[in-house]
Amino acid sequence: MSEKLDGIRAYWNGKNLLTRQNKIINAPKYFTKNLPPFELDGELWSKRGDFENIQSIVMDKTPTKKWSEIKYMIF
């Protein structure tokens, strides 16, 4: 059994992080620079009970320094 993460679902298409609705997540370049050129599925997450903070960081149009709190947990 694995823990249910309460974050933002994110699909990596090899070029961009996308929401379930196929909207681009504006992650900073340093966050995605080492992701592979193939598809991944996962969750953008920081810690338990932090959904509102995660959502405010991830869904912001302009990435901020707060992205350093976010991890991409691949399924």
C-alpha positions in Angstrom: 0.0 0.0 0.0 1.2 3.5 -0.7 0.3 6.9 0.7 -2.3 9.0 -1.1 -0.6 12.3 -1.9 -2.8 15.4 -1.7 -1.2 17.5 -4.3 -1.8 18.6 -7.9 -1.8 15.9 -10.6 0.8 16.6 -13.3 1.5 14.9 -16.6 4.9 15.5 -18.2 4.6 15.1 -22.0 8.3 15.3 -22.6 8.2 19.1 -23.0 5.7 20.6 -20.5 3.9 19.8 -17.3 0.2 19.6 -17.8 -2.9 19.5 -15.6 -5.6 16.9 -16.0 -7.4 19.4 -18.3 -4.3 19.7 -20.5 -3.4 23.2 -19.3 0.3 24.0 -19.1 1.7 24.4 -15.6 4.1 27.2 -15.6 7.0 25.5 -13.8 10.4 27.3 -13.6 13.0 26.0 -16.1 15.2 24.6 -13.3 12.3 22.4 -12.1 11.8 20.7 -15.5 15.4 20.8 -17.0 16.3 17.3 -15.9 13.0 15.6 -16.7 13.3 13.0 -19.5 12.1 13.5 -23.1 9.4 10.9 -22.6 6.0 10.9 -20.8 5.6 10.7 -17.0 2.6 10.9 -14.7 2.7 12.1 -11.1 1.8 14.6 -8.4 3.2 17.9 -7.5 3.5 17.8 -3.8 5.2 19.4 -0.8 4.0 17.8 2.5 0.8 16.5 4.1 -2.0 18.9 4.7 -0.5 21.6 2.4 -2.9 21.4 -0.6 -3.9 25.1 -0.6 -0.2 26.2 -0.6 0.7 23.7 -3.3 -2.2 24.9 -5.5 -1.2 28.5 -5.1 2.4 27.8 -6.0 1.7 25.5 -8.9 -1.2 27.3 -10.5 0.4 30.8 -10.5 1.0 32.1 -14.0 4.5 33.3 -13.1 6.6 30.9 -11.2 8.0 32.1 -7.9 10.8 31.0 -5.5 8.2 29.0 -3.6 8.6 26.3 -6.3 11.6 25.2 -4.3 9.0 23.6 -1.9 7.5 21.4 -4.6 8.5 17.9 -5.6 7.4 15.9 -8.6 6.3 12.5 -7.2 6.1 10.1 -10.2 3.6 7.3 -10.1 
